[in-house]
Amino acid sequence: MIDHAWRNGYSDQQIHNLLESGRTYNYYEYDNEIDNYSQDHYQLLTGWQISPSWYLNVTGHYTRGKGYFEQYKADDDFADYGFQAPFINGDTVYSSDFIVRRWLDNHFYGGVFSLQYRKKGLNVTWGGSANQYIGDHFGEVIWAGYAQDLSIRDRYYFSDASKVDAASYLKAEWNLGKWTLFGDVQGRFIDYKTKGIDNDFRVIDVDQQYVFLNPKAGASVRLNSNHSFYASLARGSREPVRSDFVDAAPGVTPSPEYLTDVETGWNWSREKFRIGVNGYFMYYENN
């Protein structure tokens, strides 16, 4: 254990904690190392049967989230927090112990709808959604061993972010006796913006837009009461998320990810058991 402590740069206090704690060992020694985050969710769900064949569903939602996690930082440099080293009793003090809180303060709201038609083995749905996320990410120093000119809750980083995500889709399933044909296509638009710095002072000014088209098609056939086969082909896409931009090398803009998926399968069922064999091939692209 001593070798482990030396390799990882443990302080004398951390080494004592490692050796004396036994099975109750916890790397974190600060007694208020907490994650204090909460969310309030509000939803309005509505549904109408317009006619024997037509159905409409509309949902609105709002989520309010706010909270932080608190950490004790031993012997960190003032420069790590963007603060000037204080001059105390004739000496410049370059490092101190700190207690910090890293905050997330966000709003998420939007709406979802679907219009469905069902008749004679045909099921068609048109739907969509529009959502916006607005959030602030920031850090505060709530205590320092050498506070000097620092004020409680001085911020050492801040960034705000906004993400608009709008999508619409059309999907259908058509039952033709032994055969069932199915397919859907989704169009999606994302507008992502963030401005400011992260906790390591990396600038994360982002203004990116993405447009995706995600299709899927397939078919299944029931040969008899026991045997059935299916096959499908789909393409999906995913935009970069905040952590991709934060962790990217300087000057590098993260790219979207694309996935092409081919699947096929066979099912054999009896009254008391069922056997299924499935196969798939996935081709992943990240240009």
NUMAR-306107 format. One record per residue (C-alpha): residue in three letters; chain; x, y, z. Coordinates in steps of 0.05 Angstrom, whole numbers, plus 5000, padded with zeros to 4 digits. Example, Ala and Ser with C-alpha at 12.3 -4.5 7.8 and 13.67 -1.06 7.14 Angstrom:
BEGIN
<lodo ALA,A,<5246,4910,5156>>
<lodo SER,A,<5273,4979,5143>>
//
This chain:
BEGIN
<lodo MET,A,<5000,5000,5000>>
<lodo ILE,A,<5058,5047,5014>>
<lodo ASP,A,<5083,5037,4942>>
<lodo HIS,A,<5013,5053,4917>>
<lodo ALA,A,<5012,5116,4959>>
<lodo TRP,A,<5080,5140,4935>>
<lodo ARG,A,<5063,5126,4862>>
<lodo ASN,A,<5000,5168,4867>>
<lodo GLY,A,<5031,5225,4905>>
<lodo TYR,A,<4992,5217,4970>>
<lodo SER,A,<5006,5267,5025>>
<lodo ASP,A,<5026,5244,5095>>
<lodo GLN,A,<4954,5255,5117>>
<lodo GLN,A,<4927,5212,5060>>
<lodo ILE,A,<4977,5157,5075>>
<lodo HIS,A,<4955,5156,5148>>
<lodo ASN,A,<4883,5152,5126>>
<lodo LEU,A,<4899,5095,5078>>
<lodo LEU,A,<4936,5054,5132>>
<lodo GLU,A,<4889,5066,5190>>
<lodo SER,A,<4820,5062,5159>>
<lodo GLY,A,<4820,4988,5144>>
<lodo ARG,A,<4757,4963,5108>>
<lodo THR,A,<4724,5031,5118>>
<lodo TYR,A,<4776,5067,5076>>
<lodo ASN,A,<4750,5125,5035>>
<lodo TYR,A,<4797,5166,4992>>
<lodo TYR,A,<4757,5229,5007>>
<lodo GLU,A,<4773,5255,5077>>
<lodo TYR,A,<4729,5317,5078>>
<lodo ASP,A,<4665,5303,5117>>
<lodo ASN,A,<4621,5346,5072>>
<lodo GLU,A,<4642,5316,5005>>
<lodo ILE,A,<4570,5317,4978>>
<lodo ASP,A,<4531,5319,4914>>
<lodo ASN,A,<4471,5364,4926>>
<lodo TYR,A,<4430,5368,4862>>
<lodo SER,A,<4354,5369,4855>>
<lodo GLN,A,<4303,5372,4799>>
<lodo ASP,A,<4230,5391,4795>>
<lodo HIS,A,<4190,5360,4738>>
<lodo TYR,A,<4125,5387,4709>>
<lodo GLN,A,<4086,5352,4654>>
<lodo LEU,A,<4020,5363,4618>>
<lodo LEU,A,<3996,5302,4580>>
<lodo THR,A,<3935,5304,4534>>
<lodo GLY,A,<3905,5254,4486>>
<lodo TRP,A,<3845,5254,4439>>
<lodo GLN,A,<3811,5201,4397>>
<lodo ILE,A,<3790,5246,4339>>
<lodo SER,A,<3754,5190,4302>>
<lodo PRO,A,<3753,5113,4302>>
<lodo SER,A,<3819,5115,4263>>
<lodo TRP,A,<3854,5178,4285>>
<lodo TYR,A,<3889,5192,4351>>
<lodo LEU,A,<3926,5254,4375>>
<lodo ASN,A,<3973,5260,4434>>
<lodo VAL,A,<4006,5325,4458>>
<lodo THR,A,<4054,5332,4517>>
<lodo GLY,A,<4087,5393,4547>>
<lodo HIS,A,<4142,5390,4599>>
<lodo TYR,A,<4188,5433,4641>>
<lodo THR,A,<4246,5412,4686>>
<lodo ARG,A,<4282,5458,4735>>
<lodo GLY,A,<4348,5433,4760>>
<lodo LYS,A,<4398,5464,4806>>
<lodo GLY,A,<4454,5439,4851>>
<lodo TYR,A,<4528,5428,4864>>
<lodo PHE,A,<4580,5380,4889>>
<lodo GLU,A,<4627,5404,4943>>
<lodo GLN,A,<4700,5384,4948>>
<lodo TYR,A,<4760,5397,4993>>
<lodo LYS,A,<4823,5413,4954>>
<lodo ALA,A,<4888,5406,4992>>
<lodo ASP,A,<4949,5449,4976>>
<lodo ASP,A,<4924,5475,4909>>
<lodo ASP,A,<4957,5536,4876>>
<lodo PHE,A,<4919,5601,4876>>
<lodo ALA,A,<4934,5604,4801>>
<lodo ASP,A,<4892,5541,4792>>
<lodo TYR,A,<4832,5583,4808>>
<lodo GLY,A,<4853,5646,4771>>
<lodo PHE,A,<4869,5683,4836>>
<lodo GLN,A,<4931,5724,4851>>
<lodo ALA,A,<4976,5694,4904>>
<lodo PRO,A,<4969,5735,4968>>
<lodo PHE,A,<5027,5769,5003>>
<lodo ILE,A,<5025,5752,5077>>
<lodo ASN,A,<5076,5773,5130>>
<lodo GLY,A,<5128,5791,5078>>
<lodo ASP,A,<5121,5726,5038>>
<lodo THR,A,<5081,5707,4976>>
<lodo VAL,A,<5036,5648,4990>>
<lodo TYR,A,<5027,5609,4926>>
<lodo SER,A,<4983,5552,4951>>
<lodo SER,A,<4929,5538,5002>>
<lodo ASP,A,<4874,5489,5020>>
<lodo PHE,A,<4807,5505,4988>>
<lodo ILE,A,<4735,5483,4991>>
<lodo VAL,A,<4699,5491,4925>>
<lodo ARG,A,<4629,5480,4898>>
<lodo ARG,A,<4617,5464,4825>>
<lodo TRP,A,<4547,5486,4804>>
<lodo LEU,A,<4497,5467,4750>>
<lodo ASP,A,<4437,5513,4744>>
<lodo ASN,A,<4391,5493,4687>>
<lodo HIS,A,<4322,5495,4653>>
<lodo PHE,A,<4295,5444,4604>>
<lodo TYR,A,<4228,5452,4570>>
<lodo GLY,A,<4191,5432,4507>>
<lodo GLY,A,<4135,5394,4474>>
<lodo VAL,A,<4121,5327,4441>>
<lodo PHE,A,<4064,5307,4395>>
<lodo SER,A,<4041,5247,4354>>
<lodo LEU,A,<3983,5238,4305>>
<lodo GLN,A,<3966,5165,4292>>
<lodo TYR,A,<3923,5131,4239>>
<lodo ARG,A,<3901,5058,4249>>
<lodo LYS,A,<3858,5019,4200>>
<lodo LYS,A,<3857,4951,4167>>
<lodo GLY,A,<3927,4928,4183>>
<lodo LEU,A,<3958,4996,4170>>
<lodo ASN,A,<3988,5038,4226>>
<lodo VAL,A,<4018,5105,4208>>
<lodo THR,A,<4045,5156,4258>>
<lodo TRP,A,<4070,5226,4247>>
<lodo GLY,A,<4103,5259,4306>>
<lodo GLY,A,<4154,5308,4330>>
<lodo SER,A,<4186,5345,4387>>
<lodo ALA,A,<4218,5412,4403>>
<lodo ASN,A,<4260,5422,4465>>
<lodo GLN,A,<4308,5474,4493>>
<lodo TYR,A,<4360,5466,4547>>
<lodo ILE,A,<4390,5528,4581>>
<lodo GLY,A,<4443,5518,4634>>
<lodo ASP,A,<4498,5554,4672>>
<lodo HIS,A,<4561,5516,4695>>
<lodo PHE,A,<4604,5551,4746>>
<lodo GLY,A,<4650,5541,4805>>
<lodo GLU,A,<4655,5577,4872>>
<lodo VAL,A,<4708,5579,4926>>
<lodo ILE,A,<4671,5579,4992>>
<lodo TRP,A,<4732,5574,5037>>
<lodo ALA,A,<4808,5581,5033>>
<lodo GLY,A,<4862,5570,5084>>
<lodo TYR,A,<4892,5637,5064>>
<lodo ALA,A,<4832,5676,5042>>
<lodo GLN,A,<4864,5746,5042>>
<lodo ASP,A,<4825,5786,4990>>
<lodo LEU,A,<4779,5728,4970>>
<lodo SER,A,<4705,5735,4983>>
<lodo ILE,A,<4660,5676,4999>>
<lodo ARG,A,<4631,5646,4936>>
<lodo ASP,A,<4681,5679,4889>>
<lodo ARG,A,<4672,5646,4821>>
<lodo TYR,A,<4733,5617,4788>>
<lodo TYR,A,<4699,5594,4723>>
<lodo PHE,A,<4633,5604,4688>>
<lodo SER,A,<4600,5583,4623>>
<lodo ASP,A,<4529,5584,4597>>
<lodo ALA,A,<4499,5537,4547>>
<lodo SER,A,<4437,5532,4503>>
<lodo LYS,A,<4414,5473,4462>>
<lodo VAL,A,<4354,5471,4416>>
<lodo ASP,A,<4334,5402,4392>>
<lodo ALA,A,<4276,5395,4342>>
<lodo ALA,A,<4255,5332,4307>>
<lodo SER,A,<4199,5304,4265>>
<lodo TYR,A,<4187,5233,4242>>
<lodo LEU,A,<4140,5190,4200>>
<lodo LYS,A,<4134,5116,4212>>
<lodo ALA,A,<4088,5062,4185>>
<lodo GLU,A,<4073,4988,4195>>
<lodo TRP,A,<4033,4950,4143>>
<lodo ASN,A,<4006,4880,4156>>
<lodo LEU,A,<3998,4839,4093>>
<lodo GLY,A,<3978,4771,4119>>
<lodo LYS,A,<4042,4732,4130>>
<lodo TRP,A,<4084,4793,4115>>
<lodo THR,A,<4093,4856,4156>>
<lodo LEU,A,<4129,4915,4127>>
<lodo PHE,A,<4155,4971,4171>>
<lodo GLY,A,<4195,5034,4163>>
<lodo ASP,A,<4206,5103,4191>>
<lodo VAL,A,<4247,5165,4177>>
<lodo GLN,A,<4267,5220,4225>>
<lodo GLY,A,<4293,5289,4211>>
<lodo ARG,A,<4329,5324,4267>>
<lodo PHE,A,<4359,5394,4277>>
<lodo ILE,A,<4405,5414,4334>>
<lodo ASP,A,<4430,5484,4351>>
<lodo TYR,A,<4483,5482,4406>>
<lodo LYS,A,<4516,5544,4436>>
<lodo THR,A,<4561,5552,4496>>
<lodo LYS,A,<4606,5609,4518>>
<lodo GLY,A,<4656,5616,4574>>
<lodo ILE,A,<4710,5574,4607>>
<lodo ASP,A,<4710,5506,4642>>
<lodo ASN,A,<4741,5491,4710>>
<lodo ASP,A,<4810,5482,4678>>
<lodo PHE,A,<4803,5551,4644>>
<lodo ARG,A,<4796,5520,4576>>
<lodo VAL,A,<4754,5565,4531>>
<lodo ILE,A,<4692,5529,4507>>
<lodo ASP,A,<4660,5578,4459>>
<lodo VAL,A,<4616,5535,4414>>
<lodo ASP,A,<4565,5554,4360>>
<lodo GLN,A,<4547,5491,4321>>
<lodo GLN,A,<4486,5468,4282>>
<lodo TYR,A,<4471,5397,4259>>
<lodo VAL,A,<4419,5367,4212>>
<lodo PHE,A,<4408,5292,4212>>
<lodo LEU,A,<4365,5245,4172>>
<lodo ASN,A,<4354,5177,4205>>
<lodo PRO,A,<4318,5124,4163>>
<lodo LYS,A,<4298,5053,4180>>
<lodo ALA,A,<4263,4999,4139>>
<lodo GLY,A,<4250,4925,4148>>
<lodo ALA,A,<4203,4866,4140>>
<lodo SER,A,<4182,4804,4177>>
<lodo VAL,A,<4149,4741,4151>>
<lodo ARG,A,<4112,4686,4189>>
<lodo LEU,A,<4122,4621,4151>>
<lodo ASN,A,<4075,4582,4195>>
<lodo SER,A,<4049,4584,4267>>
<lodo ASN,A,<4119,4567,4293>>
<lodo HIS,A,<4171,4599,4248>>
<lodo SER,A,<4183,4672,4231>>
<lodo PHE,A,<4240,4714,4202>>
<lodo TYR,A,<4256,4788,4202>>
<lodo ALA,A,<4308,4835,4173>>
<lodo SER,A,<4320,4910,4179>>
<lodo LEU,A,<4367,4964,4157>>
<lodo ALA,A,<4375,5029,4196>>
<lodo ARG,A,<4421,5089,4200>>
<lodo GLY,A,<4428,5132,4263>>
<lodo SER,A,<4467,5194,4281>>
<lodo ARG,A,<4490,5230,4344>>
<lodo GLU,A,<4515,5300,4355>>
<lodo PRO,A,<4576,5316,4400>>
<lodo VAL,A,<4557,5331,4472>>
<lodo ARG,A,<4587,5382,4520>>
<lodo SER,A,<4642,5335,4546>>
<lodo ASP,A,<4665,5323,4474>>
<lodo PHE,A,<4678,5397,4465>>
<lodo VAL,A,<4709,5405,4534>>
<lodo ASP,A,<4757,5347,4524>>
<lodo ALA,A,<4775,5361,4451>>
<lodo ALA,A,<4846,5380,4434>>
<lodo PRO,A,<4857,5454,4422>>
<lodo GLY,A,<4834,5474,4353>>
<lodo VAL,A,<4796,5409,4342>>
<lodo THR,A,<4720,5410,4332>>
<lodo PRO,A,<4687,5344,4350>>
<lodo SER,A,<4649,5310,4293>>
<lodo PRO,A,<4581,5276,4294>>
<lodo GLU,A,<4577,5201,4298>>
<lodo TYR,A,<4540,5157,4249>>
<lodo LEU,A,<4519,5084,4255>>
<lodo THR,A,<4492,5038,4201>>
<lodo ASP,A,<4457,4976,4230>>
<lodo VAL,A,<4436,4913,4192>>
<lodo GLU,A,<4397,4861,4232>>
<lodo THR,A,<4364,4795,4217>>
<lodo GLY,A,<4334,4741,4259>>
<lodo TRP,A,<4295,4676,4263>>
<lodo ASN,A,<4244,4656,4317>>
<lodo TRP,A,<4214,4588,4332>>
<lodo SER,A,<4160,4585,4384>>
<lodo ARG,A,<4119,4530,4416>>
<lodo GLU,A,<4066,4533,4470>>
<lodo LYS,A,<4115,4532,4528>>
<lodo PHE,A,<4181,4556,4500>>
<lodo ARG,A,<4213,4599,4447>>
<lodo ILE,A,<4280,4599,4410>>
<lodo GLY,A,<4308,4660,4375>>
<lodo VAL,A,<4372,4670,4336>>
<lodo ASN,A,<4392,4742,4319>>
<lodo GLY,A,<4450,4771,4280>>
<lodo TYR,A,<4472,4841,4266>>
<lodo PHE,A,<4526,4882,4233>>
<lodo MET,A,<4542,4953,4255>>
<lodo TYR,A,<4586,5002,4217>>
<lodo TYR,A,<4608,5062,4258>>
<lodo GLU,A,<4633,5127,4228>>
<lodo ASN,A,<4664,5187,4264>>
<lodo ASN,A,<4697,5231,4212>>
//
